[in-house]
Amino acid sequence: MKYAVLGWLIFGLFGCTSKPAGPRVIYLNKLDHEGTVDVNGLYGQGRYRYALIDNPPKSLDSLHQVILHYCDSAVNKQEVETHYIRYYIQFYRLSDHTKSYQKGREDFWDLHNDINQELEDYRGEYRYELCKGDSLHGQWTLEVNSPAGNKTDTLEKKCQP
């Protein structure tokens, strides 16, 4: 009997896996899509990407840092500026409603139309867009959204006056 209890204690201590405590970004490559877009009356290529954030921070500043750190390592700005007039990565909180986004396009587009759910789980957007009246330059912005509020920062603006 005591060996059974000892075995149960050892299994309990070492058999469980713990979930990482910090935020983790899950890129949804199955949802990437490109197409012709209109930005300020100029038509060109646009690229749209999506990601989930598991365990997102509640603070706007911390969420800003998580998204910015991910994008700094995952986005080749020079390539984006050369090929696209609009580019973004939208971030959503990993939840029971959004975890199925990992399955791919059909499931995402069915669920993506539920605007109330989208707003509840939306956490931000990293965006590049050509400047109004300037077809050669653009600007990078980062919007973050959390239960604490929202804010948008211009990260880099190359627009000519």
WOVEN-V763102 format. One record per residue. N is the residue number from 1. OMEGA is omega in whole degrees, 0 to 359 (none if undefined). Layout:
N;OMEGA / N;OMEGA
This chain:
1;182 / 2;177 / 3;177 / 4;178 / 5;179 / 6;178 / 7;178 / 8;178 / 9;179 / 10;178 / 11;179 / 12;181 / 13;188 / 14;184 / 15;182 / 16;174 / 17;179 / 18;178 / 19;178 / 20;185 / 21;184 / 22;179 / 23;179 / 24;179 / 25;179 / 26;181 / 27;184 / 28;185 / 29;179 / 30;183 / 31;178 / 32;171 / 33;180 / 34;176 / 35;178 / 36;181 / 37;177 / 38;176 / 39;179 / 40;178 / 41;178 / 42;181 / 43;179 / 44;183 / 45;173 / 46;177 / 47;183 / 48;182 / 49;185 / 50;179 / 51;174 / 52;174 / 53;176 / 54;179 / 55;182 / 56;177 / 57;180 / 58;181 / 59;179 / 60;182 / 61;179 / 62;178 / 63;176 / 64;182 / 65;179 / 66;182 / 67;181 / 68;179 / 69;179 / 70;183 / 71;177 / 72;181 / 73;187 / 74;187 / 75;174 / 76;186 / 77;182 / 78;179 / 79;179 / 80;182 / 81;180 / 82;189 / 83;189 / 84;172 / 85;172 / 86;180 / 87;173 / 88;169 / 89;176 / 90;182 / 91;178 / 92;176 / 93;174 / 94;181 / 95;176 / 96;181 / 97;186 / 98;183 / 99;179 / 100;177 / 101;181 / 102;181 / 103;179 / 104;189 / 105;189 / 106;181 / 107;181 / 108;185 / 109;174 / 110;182 / 111;184 / 112;180 / 113;178 / 114;189 / 115;179 / 116;178 / 117;180 / 118;181 / 119;180 / 120;184 / 121;181 / 122;181 / 123;176 / 124;181 / 125;174 / 126;192 / 127;168 / 128;178 / 129;176 / 130;180 / 131;176 / 132;178 / 133;181 / 134;185 / 135;182 / 136;186 / 137;180 / 138;178 / 139;178 / 140;177 / 141;176 / 142;177 / 143;174 / 144;183 / 145;178 / 146;176 / 147;179 / 148;182 / 149;177 / 150;176 / 151;178 / 152;178 / 153;170 / 154;183 / 155;182 / 156;181 / 157;181 / 158;184 / 159;176 / 160;181 / 161;none
